[in-house]
Amino acid sequence: MPTQLNRMRVGKACVVESFRQARLYVTLAMQGNKEQEVVSWTKNISKKGEFVRKDSTFRNVVTADGSSGFKAEAGRYHLYVSYACPWAHRTLILRKLKGLEKVISYDCVDWLLLSDVGWEFKEHQDTINNCRYLKDIYFKAKPVPVLWDKATKTIVNNESSEIIRMLNSEFNAYCPTVEQSNLDFYPADLRSKIDAINEWIYNDINNGVYKSGFATSQEAYDKAVLQLFKSLDKVRVINYPYNISYGKVYFLRNALTQVEDILSKSRYLMGNQFTEADIRLFATLVRFDMVYHQHFKCNKKRIIDYPNMWNYIREIYQIPGVADTVNMEHIRNHYMQSHTSINPFRIVSIGPDLDFMAPHDRDRFSN
């Protein structure tokens, strides 16, 4: 582990979310004076039966100096969360590792997501807007909040990949320790490589499990699930120029090894440095054997069948504070009871038993 992470000791878990998952399941539409409509994920299916994820809507940013119009301030911002959501989990981990629990407040929706009402506050309370359903909060800012600005009562951003970068760098003045302030999960010298591997892992793995699980044709399922496992356990060579959207940098992404191959040679995706790429991948892998393997029919292999990935997951889980961000009860119940087109009787499976606290071997790689 990096020295800074070894020295970290963070407090009780809080949960944050980007709600890209909410964009997956819930589309809110207003037509004239018509009633607000909640539409399920099945509306995002192409004619070929392929699941097509919609882009996030709000893309403003919080900056340390306030030049964006949204200044980083303690107590100003609030997040609405779901423990079940892997996109949320990215921000959950960043918030935890950076020690921002007292800086950004949060509320958590219930695990059950119903297509007629969307996310609900029942077991948990909306402490900011006192709403019963998340869709009601959406329309306070027309239409979808994720990172909520209490001062202007509006949305800042609902894209998890951008929110984690705000948490990584813009709130450093409010981190409780120097070590946490100095933690940088998106270092300048690795940004092009991180962007490249994020793109590949997002398309084939993070979103690949959904493309497999939500496919409504055999052709769409076969295409998605085969690419998913190709990305997990084989080497793929890509021979085209790739614009990483960072300044004017272009490079060839040649001979990019897949995850198991990478992790057989290095401790993390970026060598010995733990970065946002690892956090984004972990949020999918930690859910894989519990729900994606059976519920989304990604059952060619389990993650525990990949020795390097399984040890990698356990190491990240055991970083101080990360285990507190994983709520398997919410994860299992959300997927298996919310997706009635996949599991119409809402039967929740009993297993598998997974020991994330078992010793790992990742310290075989030198720092």
N, C-alpha and C positions, 0 to 999 in steps of 0.2 A: 504493500500500500504506500502511496505517497506519504511523506512525513507529515504534511499538514492534515491529511485525513486521519492518520493514526492519532493525532493529538486532539482531534475534535471530540467533544462530548456535548450533544445537543439535547434539548428538553423534550417534553411530551409531544406526541405527534399531532400535527394539524394537517389538514388536507386542502390542496388547491387544485384547480382544474381549469383547463383551457376551453373545455367543452367543444372540442372538435367532435367528440363522441355525440354531443347533442346535435351537432350539424348532421351527423350520420343518421340519427333516428328522427329528428324533428325538423320540419320545415314549416315556418310560420308565414302565412300569407294574408295580406289585407287587400281586399278588392272593394273600393268604394266604402260603403258603410256595412259591408258584410261582416258577419261574425268571424273572429279569428279561427283559423283552421290548423289543426295539428295533423301532419301527414307522416306516415311511418316510413321506415327505410325502404320499403318495397317500391316506393315511388322513384327510387334512384336506380332502378334496374333498366338496362338497355334492352333493345329488341332481341339481342342475342342471349339475354339472361344474365348479363354481366353486371355486377355492382359497380356503380360509378360514383365516387365520393365527390360531394360538392365542396367548392372552395369556401374558406372562412370569409366573413363579411366585413368585419371591422379590423382595421390594420393600423391604428394609431399606436404611438409608442410613448412610454414613460421615459424621461431622460433625467439624469442627475441635475442638470442645470436648468431644466424647465423650458429649454428652447423649442421643444415639440408642442408646448401648450399644456403638457401634463408633467408636472415636476414631481420627482421622487420625494415623498414626504411620509413620515411615520403616521399611521392611522388614517391616511387619506383613501387608501384603496381596499377593496373587498372582492373576494372571489367566491363564486358559487361552484360547488364541487360535487363530484360523484366518486365514491371510493372505488367503484367498479371500473371506471374508465381508464384505459391505458394512456390516452392523450393527456388526461388529467394527471396521471401518475408522474409524468415528466416534470410538471411544475411542482407537484407535491414534493418530489425529491429535491429539486433545486431550492425550494423555499426552506426545506428542512436543513440541508447541508450548509446553506448560507446563514442560517440562524435568524430568519425573518419572521418567526412566529408572532412576535409582538409588534411587528411593523405592518403586516398585511393581515387583516381579519378574513374569516371565511365562514360559509355555511355549507352544509352538506345536504343534498337531496336524498330521498329514500332510494333503495336499490331497485325497486320495481318501476319499470318504465312502461306505461300503457299508451297505446297508439291514439286513444281518444282524448287523453288529457295531458300526456307528456310526463315530464319529471314532476314529482310531488314532494311537498314538505309536510310530512305527517309525523314520522318518528323524530325527525329533526325540524328545527324552526328556522324560518327566514328572519334573522334578527335585524336586518336593515330595512326592508320594504314591507315586512309582515304579509307576504303573499302566500297563498295556499299552493299555487302551481308556478313552476318556473316560467311557463308561457306568459303569465301575468307580468313578470319582471321584464321579460323580453320586450313587451310593448310599452314599457315605461320609457324606453330609449329607442324604439322603432328600429329593429325588433329584437336583436339577440345580445344579451350581456354575457360577458365572461369576466374580464377584468373591469370592475365597476368603480367609477370615480364618485366617491361620496360627496365631494365638493360641488361638482357640476351635475350630479345625478345622471350620468350617462356612461356609455361603454367606452373603454379605451381600446380593447383588442380582444378578439376571440380566436386567435391562432396560437396554439400551444408552442410551436417552434419559436415564435417571436416572444412570447411571454417568458419562456425560460431564459432567453438572452437578456431580457430586462432584469430579471431576478439575479442573473449572474453578474451584471456589471453596474446597473444604475442605482442600486440601493446599498452600495458598499459602505457608505457613510453611516448606515444604520445597523450594520452587522455587529453583534455583541463582542466579537474578538477580532484581533488583528489577523489571526489565522483564517478565519472565515471570510473576512474582507478580502484577503489576498487570494483566496481560492478562485481560479479562473478555469471554467469548464469549456471555454471557447477561445483559447489563446490565439493571438494574431498569427503566430508562425505556423499554426496547424489548420487555420480556417479553410483553406482551399481543400485540404484532404478531408476534413470533417464534413464539409458541404457535399463532397463527392460521395462519401460512404453513406451519409444520411439519405441522399437521393435514392441510392440503390437499395438500402435496407428498408426505407419507407415503402417504395413501390412493391418490393417482392416479399417482405416479411411483415412489417407493421400493418400495412394495408392488405398484404397478401392473405392473411388469415381471414379478413372480412370478405375479400373477393371469393375465397373458397366457401366460407360459411353462408354467404348471402346469394350465391349463384342459384339461378332458377332453371338452368339447363345443364345437361351433362357436359356439353362442350365447354361452357363457361367454367364449370367446376374443374374439369380436367386441366384446362389451361392454367388456372390459378394455382391449383394445389401442386401440380408438377413443377411450376416455376418456384413456388414456395420451398419445396424440398430440394430443388436444384440449388437454391440459394443457401440453404442450410448446410448441405453436405458435399457439394461439388465445387470445382473450380470453373469459373466462367471467364471468358476473354471477351472484352469489348474493344472494338477497334474504330471508334468514331470520336471526333472532337466533342468535348463536353464543356459547355459554358457554365461555370460554377456560379455565375451571377454575383461575383465579388470583384468590383472594379472592372478591369479589362483583362483579367487573367483567364487564359484558356489552356487546357492541357489535354493530353490523351489519357483516358482512363483505360490503360492496357493491363490485361492479365490480373484484374482485381479478384483476389481469392475470396471465396465465400467464408462465412463466419467460422465454421469449425476449423477450416484450414488456417485462417488468420489466428485464431485462438490457440492453435497448436504451436505457434511460433512466437507469440507475444502475449503479455499479460492482459492487455486491453486492445481495443480496436486501433488505437493510435500508439502502439508500442507499450511503453511503461507508464504512459500518462493517461489518467482517468479523465474522460471528457464527456461532453453532452452526448456524443455518439453512443457511448456506453449506456448512459441513462435512458436514451430513447429506445435502444434495443432491449435493455433489461425489462422495461415496462411491458413489452410483448412476451418475452421469454418466460417471465415469472408466472404468467397466466396460461402458458401454452398447455402444459400437461393437465392442468385443472379443468380448463374449459375448451380451448381451441382443438385439442386432440380429438375429443369425442363430440362436443356440441357443434363445432364447425367442420367436422369430418376431416380434420387435418391429421389423419391417423396412420400415415405411412410409417412414421417413427415418433417416438417421444423425445423430449429434450434430454431426459435422463439416459437415453441411448447414445448421446453424444458426450463423451467423457470430458472434452475441453469446455464445451458450453455449460454442462451441468456444474462443473467446478467453478466456472466463471460466474454463474448466477449466484451460487452460494457465497462467493467472496463478496459480491456487491451487496447482497442481502445482509451480510454481516458487518458492513460499514456502519459505524454508530449512527443510529437514527433512521436508517433505511427500512429496517424491519417494521418500524412503527407506521410506515406509510402503506403497508400491504395489508389489506383487509379481505381475506379469502372468503369470509362469509358473504360479504357484499358482492364480491366478484362472482362466486358460484350462483348465488340466488338471482342476481341481475340477469346474467346471460340465460340461465335455464328457465326462468319464469317470465321474462319479458318478451322473448322471441317465440311467440305462440305458433308462427308459421313453421318454425323448425321443431319445436317441442310443444305440441298442442295441449298436452295434459299437464304441462308445467311440473313434471317430475324432476326433482333435483337429485343427482347422483350422489352416492356416499363417498366416493373417492376421487382421485387416489390419495394415499398417504405420502406426503412429500416432506422430507426433513431438510429444510433450508439451512439449519444450523449445524449440520454435519461438517466435520473438518473438510477443508478444500486444499488443493495442491498448487494454487496459483502463485504462492510465494517461491516456487521453484524458479521463477523468472527474477533476475536481479533487478534492483531499482537503479 
